[in-house]
């Protein structure tokens, strides 16, 4: 599979997060060994207190559980929902460059001089967020609601208290699940973006926590002399 096809799969998966995804079967765990309160669970969220992170990444892409490709790249991340991800060929050339700022997503494809622009469900808590801690099917969770609807759900390991997943909801339906594992403190070493049939598993290699990241890293791409297309145009391979 060529690298442009891999990039299309990745971005298409992000676009698909606007639709509901199939639920996973989850076995009920043992009772939690820590206090399940709003304040306690907020402090246990992945990347809590981290202002910025840089890392090389090694990614594996699966469709219905089968590997369909992979890539190496460079990630700049400002929690909770601002990121820049550059995807490279084995020769170090950029095949695609993605910027996401609280749901607004742009993808620049240098080989085509095209910029794809659109919106995907945000992971950041809305300004009117209300928090509720409790157990969901036996798992400790921190639910974030907005206007009476569930917006984000954080799930925790009942034994370790680590934040093991973040789910984003759109119109009451789960649109995206981010699974987290291999934590070093509150920074996960492995992140899986599960969009239903397609999953992107990223391993952070040599992650570096930084005080902050320059705003210029997350600026929209220059549109001059470039073709502008909607994000979902990647479905058709345009």
N, C-alpha and C positions, 0 to 999 in steps of 0.2 A: 504494500500500500504506500503511495507516495505521500510526501509530507504535507502537501496542500490538502489531500483528502483527509489526513489525520486532523489538521487544523479545522476543517469543515465539521468533522464529527464532534470535536470539542465545543465549538461555538454553537452548533446545532443543539447539542445537549443543554447548553446554557439557555438557549431560546426555549427549548421544550419545558424548562422549569416553570413556565407560565401556565402549564397544564398540570392537572393532578397526577401523581405517580402512584404506582401500585403499592399497597401496604406490605411490610415485611412481617413474617411470623417471628414474634419475640417471646422467649420463655421467661416467665416471671422469676425474678431474682430473690435472694435472701433479703431480710429486712435491712435497711440502711444502718450503718454504724456511726453515723454522724447526725448532727442536728439539721433537720429539714425545715429551714426558715428562709424567707426572702433574702435577708442580709447574708446568711451563710452561703446560699447557693450563688448569689451574685459574686461573691469573692472567689468562688470556685470555677467560674466561667473560664473557658480557654482564652488565652491572651489577655486576661484581666490585668490591667496595670501596664500592659505593653504599649508603648507609644508608636513603635515602628519595628519592622523586621525585614531583613534582607536574607535571601537564601538562594542557592542553586537548587534546582529541583530535577528529579527524575520521575517521569510520569508513565503510567501504564493505563491504556484505555481498553475497556471491555464492553462488549455488547452481549447481553443475555448471558453473562458469566464467561464468555470466551474472549481472549485477547485479540484485538484487532489492530493494535499499533502502540506506539510509544514515542516519547520525545524527551530531550533535555531542554532545560530552560532556566530563566532567571526570574525570581519573584521579588517584588517590593510590596509590602503589605502594611497598611495602616488600619489596625482594628477599629471598629468591627467589620467594615464593609467597603473599604477602599483598597484597590489593588492594581498592580501593573504586572502583567505576565508576558514575557517574551519567549517565543518558541523557536528553537534552532534546528537546523539540519545537522547531520554529522560533521559537516564542514564548517559549522559555526555561523552560517548565514541565517538571518531572521526570516522564518517562513510566515509568521503572523505575530502581531503585537496587540495585546488586549489591555484596555483600561476600563476599570469599573469603579464608579463612584456612587455608592448608595443606590444601586439599581440601574443607573444610567451606564450603558455598556457601549464601547466603541472598539472596533477591530480594524486594524490597518493591515492590509496585505501588500507588502512592497512589490512583489512580482507582478501585480495587476494594477498598482497605483489606485487602489480602491479603499474606501473607508465605509464600514458597515456600522450603522447607528441604531440603537433601540433601547428598550427598557426590560429589565428582568426583576423578579421579586427581590426586594431588599432584605438583608439579614439584620440591619440596624433597627433597634427599637424605635418606634415612632415617638414624636414629641409628647403625645397624650397617653403614653404607655402606662398600663397598670400591671402590677406584678402579683403573682400568686404562686406560692410554693405548696407542694403536696406530692402524692404518689399517683402515678398513672400506670395501671396494670402492674403494680408493685415496684415500679422504678421511680426514684426521686426525680422530680421535674420542676423546672421554673417556667411558668407560662407567662407570656407577655401578650396582653390583649390591647386592642385599640378599637374604639367605637363598638364595644361589645363583642368583637370577633377576635379569635385567636390569630396572632400575627407571627409569633416566634415561640418555639419550645426548646428549652435546654434540658437534656437528659444526662443523668449522672450515674457512675458506677457505685452501687450501694456499699461496696467493700472499701474502695479507695477514695471515693468522693471526686474522682476525676470527671470532668465534663466530656462525655463520650459521643455526644451528637448534638447538632443544632438543626432544627427543622424550621423551614419558612413556609408560611401558609398564604394562599391567595384566594379570596372569596370563600373562606372556610375550608378549603381543600389544601392538603399538603402538596407543595410545588417542588420542594427541594429538601434533600437531607444531606447534611455534611457530617460524616463519621470521623471521629478523632481517636487516635491511639498513639502508643509509644511516647508518652508524655515525658518531658524533662521539665519538672516544675509544672507550670500551667501552659507550657508551649508544646503542642503535639508534634511528634516527628513524622507522623503519617496522617494525611488528610484525604478522605474519599468523598468526592462529590457524586452523589447518587441521584440520577434523574429518572430512574425507572429502568428502562431497558439498557441505557448507557451509563457507565460509571467511569470516572476519572480518578485514579489513585495516584497521589503525589507524595513522594518521599522528599523531605527537606534535607538537603545535604549542606553541612556547614552553616546552619542558620546563625545569624548575628542579630542580636537585639540592639537597636539604636535608639537614641533619644528622640529622634524625629526624622521624618523624611521630607525632602523638599517638595513643595506644592507642584513644582514644574513637572515632576514625574507623573502626575495624574491629570495634567492638562489635556483637554480634548485635542485630537490630532489636527494638524493643519489640513484644511479642506481645499486650499487653492490648487487648481490644476489636477484635482483628483476626482474620480467618480464617486458620488455619494449614493449609497444604497441602504435600504432598510435591513436591519439585522436578520430578519427571517428570509432574506434573499439567499442566504447561505444554504438553505434547504435545497434550492434548485441548482446549487453549484455555480451560480453566476459569478 
